[in-house]
Amino acid sequence: MGMLAWIFGIIGGMCVVMGIITAVGAIPAVAALTWTFWFGLSGLLLLISIAFAVGRGAYE
């Protein structure tokens, strides 16, 4: 379960970076999805990573 927490955390972090890039408008080609989508997705993925990290202790 610890590895899944890391994976979802890293993907959530990359979504934050994509949200910042989209909000600033640094790369106009990725502007098809709005910054609110990227920040919402990152929040969801980071919450999932927290759930996997907390749920990990129940099986050990």
ZIURTA-V760637 format. One record per residue. N is the residue number from 1. RES is the residue in one letter. BURIAL is I if it has 16 or more other C-alpha atoms within 10 Angstrom, else O. D_FIRST is the distance of its C-alpha to the first C-alpha in whole Angstrom. Layout:
n=<N:N>
res=<RES:RES>
burial=<BURIAL:BURIAL>
d_first=<D_FIRST:D_FIRST>
//
This chain:
n=<1:2:3:4:5:6:7:8:9:10:11:12:13:14:15:16:17:18:19:20:21:22:23:24:25:26:27:28:29:30:31:32:33:34:35:36:37:38:39:40:41:42:43:44:45:46:47:48:49:50:51:52:53:54:55:56:57:58:59:60>
res=<M:G:M:L:A:W:I:F:G:I:I:G:G:M:C:V:V:M:G:I:I:T:A:V:G:A:I:P:A:V:A:A:L:T:W:T:F:W:F:G:L:S:G:L:L:L:L:I:S:I:A:F:A:V:G:R:G:A:Y:E>
burial=<O:O:O:O:I:I:O:I:I:I:I:I:I:O:I:I:I:I:I:I:I:I:O:O:O:O:O:O:O:O:O:O:O:O:I:O:O:I:I:O:I:I:I:O:I:I:I:I:I:I:O:I:I:O:O:O:O:O:O:O>
d_first=<0:4:5:5:6:9:10:11:12:14:16:16:18:20:21:23:25:26:27:29:31:32:33:35:36:36:35:37:36:32:34:34:31:31:30:29:27:25:24:23:21:19:19:17:15:14:14:11:9:11:10:6:7:9:8:5:9:10:9:10>
//
